[in-house]
Each structure stands twice: as C-alpha cells, then as structure tokens.
C-alpha cells in the first residue's frame, strides 16, 4: 500500500479522467478545494470515506479494499493497522475464491470425449 493512500487515490482519478491540475481534481470531488488537495499531497489530510468511495467508483476499484486501506492510512495504532490489514487479506481471499468459482462455472465442458475413462 502506498504511504500516502489518499493522494494515490487522487492521482488515480487524475489519470483516469485526464486531469492535469490539483484545482481540476478539487472541482471534481465534493468537499475538496485546492488547499485540501495540497494537504492530502503533503500527508496532513486524508480523503473522507465518501470521497474515497467516489474515486473507487470512478476508477473501477474495489470499494471494500479502498475503504479498508483508507482506514489503515488514518489509523494511529499499529495494532489497528495490523487488524485492518488482516481484514483486507480476508477480503482479497474471498474475491479470489469468487473469481475462481465464476471462472469454473463459465468454462464449457468438453464434448469431444477426450476426458472419458480409459
């Protein structure tokens, strides 16, 4: 996870929609102004969950992962960060399992009999 996750999200949105300046990004996200973006860039401020959710939706990012990582960034306690990291790993594992099952369900069965018992 990037050290400054909030700014990483802002940068992802800038890239996705082709924005060049902090003032353009501030206009795009509710509740932000150019000064807020500068504070996020410097690590003195974080995105709100609502702002992070907006970016996740715009950039097709996993909303649960984004919100957990935002909480990890905001947490002051290493124990809380570690617990949130554990939650994130469980989410990633569940997503991987669902993707595997979906892939298996959409894979057509072989009709050529090549897998028949010999």
C-alpha positions in Angstrom: 0.0 0.0 0.0 1.4 3.5 -0.8 2.5 5.6 2.2 0.0 8.3 1.2 -3.0 6.3 0.1 -5.3 9.3 -0.1 -3.1 11.0 -2.6 -2.6 7.8 -4.5 -6.3 7.7 -5.0 -6.4 11.3 -6.1 -3.7 10.5 -8.6 -5.6 7.5 -9.9 -8.6 9.7 -10.6 -6.5 12.4 -12.3 -5.0 9.8 -14.6 -8.4 8.1 -15.3 -10.2 11.2 -16.3 -7.2 13.1 -17.8 -7.0 15.9 -15.3 -3.7 17.9 -15.0 -4.0 20.2 -12.0 -5.0 20.0 -8.4 -7.7 22.6 -8.9 -9.3 20.5 -11.6 -9.3 17.5 -9.2 -10.7 19.7 -6.4 -13.6 20.7 -8.7 -14.3 17.0 -9.5 -14.6 15.7 -5.9 -17.3 17.0 -3.5 -15.9 18.7 -0.4 -12.4 19.3 -1.7 -10.7 22.6 -2.6 -7.2 23.2 -3.9 -5.9 23.7 -0.4 -7.3 20.3 0.7 -5.6 18.6 -2.2 -2.3 20.2 -1.2 -2.8 19.0 2.4 -3.6 15.5 1.1 -0.5 15.6 -1.1 1.6 16.5 2.0 0.0 13.8 4.1 -1.6 16.3 6.5 -5.2 15.4 5.5 -7.0 12.2 4.3 -9.9 11.7 2.0 -13.3 11.2 3.6 -14.9 7.8 3.1 -17.4 9.4 0.8 -14.6 11.0 -1.3 -12.7 7.6 -1.5 -16.0 5.9 -2.5 -16.5 8.3 -5.3 -12.9 7.7 -6.6 -13.3 4.0 -6.3 -16.5 4.1 -8.4 -15.0 6.4 -11.0 -11.8 4.2 -11.3 -13.5 0.8 -11.0 -11.6 0.0 -7.9 -12.8 -2.5 -5.3 -14.8 -0.4 -2.8 -14.2 -2.6 0.2 -10.5 -2.6 -0.4 -10.4 1.2 -0.9 -12.3 1.9 2.3 -10.2 -0.6 4.4 -6.9 0.9 3.1 -8.2 4.4 3.8 -8.9 3.3 7.4 -5.5 1.8 7.6 -4.0 5.1 6.5 -5.9 7.0 9.1 -5.3 4.6 12.0 -2.7 5.8 14.5 -2.3 2.5 16.3 -0.1 -0.2 14.7 -2.4 -2.8 16.2 -5.4 -1.3 14.4 -3.4 -1.1 11.1 -2.5 -4.7 11.5 -6.1 -5.8 12.2 -7.3 -3.9 9.2 -4.6 -5.5 7.1 -5.9 -8.9 8.2 -9.4 -7.9 7.1 -8.0 -6.8 3.8 -6.4 -10.1 3.3 -9.6 -11.9 4.0 -11.5 -9.7 1.5 -8.8 -10.4 -1.1 -9.1 -14.2 -0.4 -12.8 -14.1 -0.8 -12.7 -12.2 -4.0 -10.1 -14.6 -5.4 -12.3 -17.6 -4.5 -15.4 -16.0 -6.1 -13.4 -15.3 -9.3 -12.2 -18.9 -9.4 -15.7 -20.3 -8.9 -17.1 -17.9 -11.5 -14.4 -18.9 -14.0 -15.1 -22.6 -13.4 -18.8 -22.1 -13.9 -18.3 -20.3 -17.2 -15.8 -22.8 -18.6 -17.6 -25.1 -21.1 -17.4 -28.8 -20.6 -15.5 -30.8 -23.2 -17.8 -32.5 -25.6 -15.2 -34.4 -27.5 -15.0 -37.3 -25.0 -11.2 -36.9 -24.6 -11.7 -37.0 -20.8 -13.6 -40.3 -20.9 -12.4 -43.1 -18.7 -9.9 -45.3 -20.4 
